[in-house]
């Protein structure tokens, strides 16, 4: 595919913008900012693009991931991970995630994680984004100056191979403090794209401090072999728990999944498995190694794995308390992007979850780029704060817990179309919404086989008809 870059919009103003992170959000942010005429520097602590989609067998020394001094591994991918959305839904709107020929490519509709990384690398190459990225450069601190500009402090990270021939990164100051060079630079604006699959959330279990077994978070799960012949309890009901319990069931003696989203008395064997049970939530853990569930069942377990999601975490960001994370609500944020008091000079991409991420990142990026150039106008600070308060009130009235502030689900399509309207561009395609909903329903119906059995062939056809207007350019 060889898509020519469209001409930059006639910008009202060109800004110097720092983008934190070169995952999917950072890559599309960089592209849209440059299209709008801004100068862009992308900071990436790793040595390649892709963010969370860069797999490593390496895990953190603290299996729960709660020690603040631990060396951080930024990916949470497990070896067997396949996408839980079809590739047609996942791709950026003007760079379809189609099957490409090649011995290393994964042609499946729900491909493995490596194919997603290759797609992101293709995107970076196609739109010449890599030239804007400073690899092996970690952002240490970001703060606002008296004149309204932003200072970005960064340091180099180094990479070397360990005995597993895996790229391992370490901060230079952990090796030789005299070698550290902190670099301070001034920017007009900062766009935060550092992802949110690194800082684990842990379930609270009465008695867990006395329980003698091993605890870990799914962030540090890679392969099932270490659970051979063990009794494993997983906590959670989202995608990672659904995948990992099946992965582990292939080798473990027993696998028990505890979920808040089922009734108290739930105790069911998973169809197709003789060693996998679904329970209601854990009631308590005991020092004799037993775990008691709310359904009254008692299990003597070796391992408890928390598949309980992640917390937003911005250790580098200093806003003097203007932007905070409270019970996983990042705020205050206007439309999940701009903190009103610091808008438009600080923005966040990729905060919403339960979404088709790449298209949403793309619409957010277009909006930010247009606002920074002055082509798009934001409401006043007061109006943005009123909008946020009204949004919070709606959540509260609907009984939505604070920690679900940024969960979207079906509302993402209305959100994407709102962003598109702000930008004066086309909104999300109808087939994309229909395919997302069909895939979600199919996943619920066939949790073991939904990736390989589906019935939305008409939507696949519609998607590929839509893709022709982008892919045909590469043939001309």
C-alpha positions in Angstrom: 0.0 0.0 0.0 1.4 3.4 -0.9 -0.9 6.2 0.1 0.3 9.7 -0.7 0.2 12.1 2.2 -2.7 14.6 1.7 -1.7 18.3 1.7 -1.6 19.8 5.1 -4.6 22.0 6.0 -4.0 25.7 5.7 -3.1 26.1 9.4 -4.0 29.1 11.3 -1.0 28.5 13.5 1.8 25.9 13.6 2.7 24.6 17.1 5.6 22.7 18.5 4.1 19.6 20.0 5.5 16.8 22.2 3.7 13.4 22.0 4.4 11.0 24.8 4.4 7.4 23.5 4.7 5.7 20.0 2.0 3.1 20.4 -1.1 3.3 18.2 -2.4 6.5 19.8 1.0 8.3 19.5 1.5 7.2 15.9 -1.9 8.5 14.6 -1.5 11.6 16.8 1.8 12.4 15.2 0.4 11.9 11.7 -2.7 14.1 12.3 -0.6 16.8 14.0 1.8 17.0 11.1 -1.0 16.9 8.6 -2.4 20.0 10.3 1.0 21.7 9.9 2.5 21.3 13.4 6.0 20.3 14.2 6.1 17.1 16.2 8.5 15.1 18.4 7.3 11.7 19.7 9.0 10.3 22.8 9.3 6.5 23.0 11.1 4.7 25.8 11.2 1.5 23.8 13.3 0.8 20.7 10.4 0.3 18.3 6.9 1.6 17.6 3.8 -0.3 18.8 3.5 0.4 22.5 1.5 -2.3 24.2 1.5 -4.4 21.0 5.3 -5.1 21.4 5.4 -8.6 22.9 8.1 -9.7 25.3 8.4 -12.9 27.3 9.9 -10.8 30.1 7.8 -10.1 33.2 8.3 -7.9 36.2 10.0 -9.3 39.4 6.9 -8.3 41.4 4.2 -10.6 40.0 1.4 -8.4 41.4 2.9 -5.3 39.9 2.3 -3.1 43.0 5.9 -2.4 44.0 6.4 1.3 42.9 10.2 0.7 42.6 9.9 -2.4 40.3 11.4 -2.2 36.8 8.3 -1.7 34.6 7.4 -3.9 31.6 5.1 -1.9 29.5 3.2 -4.6 27.7 0.6 -6.9 29.0 0.4 -9.3 26.0 0.3 -13.0 26.6 1.8 -15.3 24.0 -1.5 -16.8 22.8 -3.3 -13.4 22.5 -5.5 -12.9 19.5 -7.6 -9.8 18.9 -11.1 -9.9 20.3 -12.3 -7.6 17.5 -12.3 -8.4 13.7 -9.4 -6.7 11.9 -11.9 -4.7 9.7 -13.2 -2.9 12.8 -9.8 -2.4 14.3 -8.0 -0.4 11.5 -7.6 3.3 11.1 -10.3 4.6 8.8 -8.1 5.5 5.9 -5.5 2.7 6.3 -7.5 -0.6 6.3 -6.2 -3.5 8.4 -6.4 -5.9 5.5 -4.8 -9.3 5.1 -1.4 -8.9 3.3 0.7 -11.6 1.7 3.9 -12.7 3.3 5.2 -15.7 5.2 5.2 -13.8 8.6 1.7 -12.4 8.1 -1.3 -13.7 10.0 -4.3 -13.9 7.5 -6.9 -14.7 10.2 -9.8 -12.3 10.7 -9.0 -12.2 14.4 -5.2 -12.2 14.2 -2.5 -12.8 16.8 -0.8 -9.8 18.5 2.2 -9.9 16.1 0.0 -9.1 13.1 -1.3 -6.0 14.9 2.3 -4.8 15.6 3.1 -5.4 11.9 0.1 -3.3 10.9 1.2 -0.5 13.2 4.7 -0.7 11.7 3.2 -0.6 8.2 1.2 2.5 9.2 4.3 4.2 10.6 6.3 3.5 7.4 3.4 4.5 5.1 3.0 7.9 6.7 6.7 8.4 7.5 5.9 8.8 11.2 9.1 7.1 12.4 11.2 10.1 11.5 9.4 12.0 14.2 10.1 9.4 16.9 12.9 9.6 19.4 13.4 6.0 20.4 14.9 4.9 23.7 14.0 8.2 25.2 11.8 8.2 28.3 9.8 11.2 29.5 10.7 11.8 33.1 8.7 15.0 33.8 6.3 17.3 32.1 5.2 20.6 33.6 3.8 24.0 32.7 5.9 27.2 32.8 4.8 30.6 33.8 4.5 31.7 30.2 2.1 28.9 29.4 4.7 26.8 27.5 5.5 23.2 28.6 8.8 21.8 29.7 9.5 18.2 28.8 12.4 16.5 30.6 13.6 13.2 29.1 16.4 10.7 29.5 17.9 8.0 27.3 17.2 4.4 28.0 19.5 1.6 26.8 18.8 -1.8 25.3 20.8 -5.0 25.4 20.1 -8.7 24.9 19.7 -11.0 27.8 20.1 -14.8 27.7 16.7 -15.2 26.2 17.8 -13.0 23.4 14.9 -10.7 24.3 15.4 -6.9 24.1 15.7 -5.8 27.7 15.7 -2.1 28.6 17.1 -0.5 31.6 17.4 3.1 32.7 21.0 4.3 32.5 20.8 5.7 36.0 20.3 2.2 37.4 23.6 1.2 35.8 25.9 4.2 36.1 24.5 7.5 37.5 27.3 9.5 36.0 26.1 8.5 32.5 22.6 10.0 32.9 21.9 13.0 30.8 18.6 14.7 31.3 17.4 16.7 28.4 15.0 19.7 28.9 13.0 21.1 26.0 10.2 23.6 25.6 7.0 22.9 23.7 3.8 24.7 23.0 1.7 21.6 23.7 1.9 18.1 25.0 -0.3 15.2 23.9 -0.2 12.2 26.3 -0.4 8.8 24.6 1.3 6.5 27.2 -1.4 3.8 27.3 -3.1 2.3 30.3 -2.2 -1.4 30.5 0.8 -1.1 32.8 -0.3 -0.2 36.3 -2.4 -3.2 37.6 -5.6 -2.9 39.7 -5.8 -5.5 42.4 -9.0 -7.1 43.8 -9.5 -6.7 47.6 -9.9 -10.1 49.2 -10.6 -10.5 53.0 -7.8 -12.5 54.6 -5.5 -12.4 51.6 -2.5 -11.3 53.7 -2.5 -14.6 55.6 -3.1 -16.8 52.5 0.1 -18.7 51.7 -0.3 -19.2 48.0 1.1 -17.2 45.1 -0.6 -14.1 43.8 0.0 -12.4 40.4 -1.7 -10.0 38.0 -2.5 -10.9 34.4 -0.1 -8.1 33.4 2.7 -10.7 34.2 1.1 -13.7 32.5 2.8 -14.9 29.3 2.5 -18.7 28.9 0.6 -21.4 30.8 3.3 -24.0 31.4 4.2 -22.8 34.9 0.6 -23.7 36.0 0.9 -27.4 35.2 -1.0 -29.6 37.6 -1.9 -26.6 39.8 -5.2 -25.3 41.1 -5.6 -21.8 39.8 -8.2 -19.1 40.7 -8.7 -16.2 38.2 -10.5 -13.1 39.3 -12.3 -11.2 36.5 -14.7 -11.5 33.6 -13.3 -9.3 30.9 -11.3 -10.4 27.8 -8.0 -11.3 29.5 -9.8 -13.5 32.1 -11.8 -15.3 29.4 -8.7 -16.0 27.3 -6.3 -16.9 30.1 -8.6 -19.3 32.0 -8.9 -21.3 28.8 -5.1 -21.1 28.1 -4.3 -22.3 31.7 -7.0 -25.0 31.7 -5.0 -26.9 29.1 -2.3 -27.7 31.7 -3.7 -26.9 35.2 -5.4 -29.4 37.5 -8.3 -27.1 38.1 -9.2 -23.5 37.1 -11.8 -21.5 39.0 -12.9 -18.1 37.7 -14.4 -15.7 40.2 -16.5 -12.9 38.8 -18.4 -10.0 40.2 -20.7 -10.0 37.2 -22.5 -13.3 38.1 -25.1 -14.0 40.7 -24.0 -14.9 44.3 -24.9 -18.6 44.0 -23.2 -19.2 40.6 -21.2 -22.4 40.3 -21.1 -23.8 36.8 -18.7 -26.0 34.9 -17.6 -24.3 31.6 -19.0 -26.4 28.6 -16.3 -28.3 26.8 -13.9 -28.4 29.9 -13.7 -30.9 32.7 -11.5 -28.7 34.9 -12.9 -25.1 34.5 -15.6 -23.6 36.8 -17.3 -20.2 37.0 -18.0 -18.9 40.5 -19.4 -15.8 42.1 -16.8 -13.5 43.8 -14.4 -14.7 46.5 -15.7 -14.2 50.0 -12.4 -14.7 51.9 -9.0 -16.4 51.7 -7.5 -18.3 54.7 -4.1 -19.2 56.1 -4.7 -22.9 55.5 -4.5 -22.2 51.7 -8.3 -22.4 51.1 -10.4 -19.8 49.3 -14.1 -19.5 50.0 -16.4 -18.2 47.3 -19.7 -16.3 47.9 -21.5 -19.4 46.5 -20.1 -21.4 49.5 -17.6 -23.5 47.5 -14.2 -24.0 49.1 -11.1 -24.5 47.0 -7.5 -25.3 48.1 -5.6 -23.2 45.6 -2.0 -22.7 44.6 -2.4 -19.4 42.6 -4.7 -16.5 42.5 -4.4 -14.4 39.3 -6.0 -11.0 39.2 -7.4 -10.3 35.8 -8.8 -7.1 37.2 -7.7 -4.4 34.8 -5.5 -1.4 35.1 -5.2 2.1 36.6 -4.4 5.3 34.7 -0.9 6.3 35.6 1.1 9.4 34.6 4.1 9.4 36.9 5.8 12.0 34.7 3.0 14.5 34.6 3.0 17.5 37.0 -0.1 19.7 36.7 0.0 21.1 40.2 -3.1 19.0 41.1 -5.2 20.3 38.2 -5.5 16.8 36.7 -6.0 13.9 39.0 -6.8 10.2 39.0 -9.6 9.4 41.5 -10.9 5.8 41.6 -9.7 5.5 38.0 -11.5 8.6 36.9 -9.0 10.9 35.1 -10.2 14.4 35.4 -11.5 16.9 34.9 -11.4 16.1 31.1 -13.7 17.6 28.5 -14.9 14.8 26.3 -12.2 12.5 27.8 -9.4 14.7 26.1 -8.9 18.2 27.4 -8.4 19.4 31.0 -10.3 22.7 30.7 -7.8 24.8 32.8 -4.9 23.6 30.6 -6.7 23.3 27.2 -5.7 23.0 24.5 -2.1 22.8 25.5 -2.4 19.5 27.4 -4.5 16.7 26.0 -4.9 12.9 26.3 -5.5 10.3 23.7 -6.8 6.8 24.4 -8.4 7.2 27.8 -11.8 5.6 26.9 -12.0 1.8 27.1 -14.3 -0.9 25.9 -13.9 0.5 22.4 -12.5 -0.2 19.0 -9.3 1.8 19.9 -7.6 2.8 16.6 -10.5 4.7 15.0 -11.3 6.5 18.2 -7.6 7.5 18.6 -7.7 8.8 15.1 -10.8 11.0 15.6 -9.4 12.3 18.9 -6.1 13.1 17.1 -7.8 15.0 14.3 -9.7 17.1 16.9 -6.6 17.9 19.0 -4.6 18.9 15.8 -7.4 21.2 14.6 -7.9 22.8 18.0 -4.2 23.5 18.4 -4.0 25.2 15.0 -7.0 27.4 15.7 -9.1 25.8 12.9 -11.4 24.3 15.5 -12.6 26.3 18.6 -13.2 24.9 22.0 -15.9 26.2 24.3 -14.9 28.4 27.2 -13.2 26.9 30.2 -16.4 27.5 32.2 -18.6 25.8 29.6 -16.2 22.8 29.4 -16.4 22.4 33.2 -20.2 22.6 33.1 -20.3 19.9 30.5 -18.0 17.7 32.6 -20.2 18.2 35.7 -23.3 17.4 33.7 -21.6 14.2 32.4 -20.6 13.2 36.0 -24.2 13.8 37.2 -25.6 11.6 34.4 -23.3 8.8 35.4 -24.2 9.1 39.0 -27.9 9.2 38.3 -27.5 6.0 36.2 -25.7 4.3 39.0 -22.4 4.0 37.1 -19.5 3.7 39.5 -16.8 6.3 39.2 -14.2 3.8 38.0 -16.4 3.3 34.9 -16.2 7.0 33.9 -14.3 6.3 30.7 -16.0 3.0 29.7 -17.9 3.5 26.5 -19.1 0.4 24.7 -21.8 1.3 22.2 -21.7 5.0 23.0 -18.2 5.2 21.3 -19.9 5.5 17.9 -21.9 8.6 18.9 -18.7 10.0 20.5 -16.6 9.3 17.3 -19.3 11.0 15.2 -19.3 14.0 17.6 -15.6 14.3 17.2 -15.9 14.0 13.4 -18.5 16.8 13.3 -16.1 19.0 15.2 -13.4 18.3 12.7 -15.6 18.6 9.6 -14.8 15.1 8.5 -16.8 11.9 7.8 -17.9 10.0 10.9 -17.6 6.3 11.7 -18.9 3.9 9.0 -22.2 2.2 9.7 -20.8 -1.2 8.9 -18.1 -0.7 11.5 -20.7 -0.1 14.2 -22.8 -3.1 13.1 -19.7 -5.3 12.9 -18.5 -4.3 16.3 -21.9 -5.1 17.8 -22.2 -8.4 15.9 -18.7 -9.5 17.1 -19.6 -8.6 20.7 -22.8 -10.7 20.5 -21.0 -13.6 18.8 -18.3 -13.5 21.5 -21.0 -13.8 24.2 -22.7 -16.6 22.4 -19.5 -18.6 21.4 -16.7 -17.6 23.8 -14.5 -20.5 22.7 -15.0 -20.2 18.9 -16.2 -16.7 18.1 -12.8 -15.8 16.5 -13.2 -18.6 13.9 -17.0 -18.8 13.5 -19.1 -15.8 12.5 -22.1 -14.9 10.5 -21.6 -11.2 9.4 -20.2 -12.0 6.0 -22.4 -9.3 4.4 -20.7 -6.7 6.7 -17.2 -8.0 5.7 -18.1 -7.6 2.1 -19.4 -4.0 2.8 -16.1 -3.2 4.6 -14.0 -4.4 1.7 -16.0 -2.4 -0.8 -15.4 0.6 1.4 -11.6 -0.2 1.6 -11.2 -0.1 -2.2 -11.1 3.7 -2.2 -8.0 3.5 0.0 -6.3 0.3 -1.3 -6.8 1.2 -5.0 -4.7 4.3 -4.6 -1.7 2.0 -3.9 -2.2 0.3 -7.3 -2.4 3.5 -9.3 
